Amino acid sequence: MNSFERFQSAVTDEDDTITVAAFGELDLDSVDDLREIVGRCLEVPGVRRLVVNMSQVTFCDCAALGALMEARETTLRRRMSFELTDVKEPIVMRLLTLTGIDAVFGLNPPA
C-alpha cells in the first residue's frame, strides 16, 4: 500500500459547518480514525452541519459504511445535518448503490 492509499483527512470549519475531506482508503484499518475525527467534529460548539467529502476516497468497505451511517444517526439525534458528498470513485459508488446507502444520502452516480 502506498502512502496515498492510507486514510488521511483534512478538516475545515466555516460558520456552523465542518467539512471532513477524506483521502485514500476507508476500511476496517481506518474506521477507528474516521470515528475519532467525526466524534471530535461533533463536539465543536455551534456546529449544525457535518459534511464528509469523498472525492479523494479510493476504496470503502462495509466497516466504513457502518461508521458513516453511525455518524449520520448521531447527527440526526443531535438535530444536526450530515452530508456525504462528491463520491467519484466508481467502486465506492457501486458499494453505496448496492447497499442502498446512496438513496439515504441522496447521491446520484456520476455520469
N, C-alpha and C positions, 0 to 999 in steps of 0.2 A: 504494500500500500504506500503510495507516495504521500507527501505531506499535504497536498491539496485535498486528498480524499478524506483525511481525518476531519471530524466535525470541528468547526470553528463558528464563531458568531460575532456580530458587531451589533451593539445596541445604541439606538438613538432615542432621545426623549424630546418631544416637541409638544408644548401645551399639555393636553391631557392624554396624549397618545405616546405609547412606547412601541417602537418597531425593533424586532429582532430579525436581523438579516442572517440567515443560516447558510453555511458553506460546507460542502463535502457530503459525507455520508451520515444520515440519521438512522442509526441502527441500535441493536442491543448494546453494543460497546459504548455508544454515546448518549443513550437515553437518559442516564442519570445527569449528565451535563445539561441536557436540554431542560429537564425538570428543574434543576437548580437555577438556571438562568431565568426561566419563566417565573419561578417562585419569587426570586428577587425582584423581578419587574413588577409583579403584582403587589409588592409591599411598598412601592414608591407612592408617597402621598399625592393624591389628586389624579391618579391615573384612572381613566374611564374606558380606555380602549387599548387593546394589545393586538399588534399585527405581527405575524410571522411571515417574513418574505422568503419564499422558497426558490427564488430564481437561480441560486447557485447550488442547490441541493442536487447531488448526483445519484443518490440512492436513498431509499426509505423502506424500512421493514415494518412488520406489524407491531413491534415493540414501540417504535417511534410514533406510529399512528395512534396507539393507545395513549401515549403521553400527550399528543396533540389533542385528542378527544378529552382527556382529563383536564387539560388547560382550558379548553372551551367550557366544560362543565363548571369549573371553578369560577371562571369569569362570569358566567351566567348567574351563578348563585350570589355573586357579589354585585349583581346588576351592572356589569360591565359588558363591553362587546369584545369579541375575539374574531380576528380575520386571518385566514390563510390565503396568501396572495402569490401571484407570479410563479406558478408551477410550470416550469419549462421542460424539464427532463421527461421524455415520453414514458420511461419505465415507472417514474414516480406517479405521473398522471394516470397511468394504467392501473396501478395499485389502488389509487384513490377511487377510480371509476369502478373497478371490480368489487370493492368493498362498500360502495355507495356513499363513501365519505365526501366525494365530490359534490353530491347534492346537499349534504349537510352544510358545507361551506359555500355553496353557490358558485362552484367552479365550473368553468367550461373548458373542454380540451382545446389546446392550441390548434389553430387551423393548419 
